[in-house]
Every structure is written in C-alpha cells, then in structure tokens.
Amino acid sequence: MTDFNIRFAELAIEWAEAKVPYQHRGLSRNGCDCFGLLVGIWREMGYFKKYVLKYYPPDWNLHAGAGNQVIEELSLYGVQVKKNEIKRGDIAILFFGKCPAHCGIIVSDKLMMVHSLSTKRCCTYGILNNSMWSRRWQTTFRMDENKLRAYDLCH
C-alpha cells in the first residue's frame, strides 16, 4: 500500500469524524457529496486544484439512461481492482438508483468505507460486507497518484 492510499484513507476518516455536512456538488470540509468527498480530499493532498466538477442534478441517477458517469470519471485517473485485491484508500462504486452513482473510500481491512450521504446529512461510515451496501457494490477503483498530479499540469 502506498503512502498516497494511506493518507487518502486517513483524511477520509477525519472528514467522517468531523461529520462534514452533505452538500450536493460540494467539494470541501464545508460540505460535500460522495464525489465531492473524493475531490475535496485530493485537493487537501495537493491534487486536483484546477478540477471543475461537471454539472449533475441531485436526482440524475434516478433517470433512465443515467449512465456510468462515476465509473467513467474515475477510470481517467485510476484502475479497477478485483475484490480480492482491495486495500485501504481504494474507492468503492455502488449502484444507487438506476446506475452506479455512489462512491465511498475504503478505510479499513474490514471493508469499512467513508461516504457522504444525503439521508445522513454528513460524511459517515458504511460497511461493505454483509450490509445493504454489499448488494449495491459494483466495482472498486485505485487511484494513480501520477495521473492525479498530471491533471493540474495539463489544465
């Protein structure tokens, strides 16, 4: 496991412990949604300073043809990993509504994740094993630190 992954998971725990409020399209400790949690932490780590979040309405995932936006975006900066290769700092992608539209950061070997959830109104913990999340879990990504670094150099 890299220092990058460890730091990513540690910061996710900090955001959950601080109960960072849920805010649709938010990207900071002042408020975030599930994808904003990722971007906000990457920014704290020195990456994605110039990243512009694409517009999406709060209920985009409930419409037919919603697509795989989360998977498509993460595939630009990381690779999918098999469930038997998961490590802390990896990102779980979960089916929510009609598409894979939710994500969380895996923070423990016991498959606990941190995610921002509108129904909880804050960043919180979820368990990926033997829970409602395990049934929704579609795939997992591991970010490539070099691709995240390159983003700001190219934009």
Secondary structure, DSSP 8 states (H G I E B T S, - for coil): --HHHHHHHHHHHHHHHTT-BB-TT-EETTEE-HHHHHHHHHHHTT--TT-------TTGGGSTT---HHHHHHHTTEEE--GGG--TT-EEEEEETTEEEEEEEE-STT-EEEEEETTTTEEEEEE-SSSHHHHHEEEEEEE-HHHHHHHHHH-
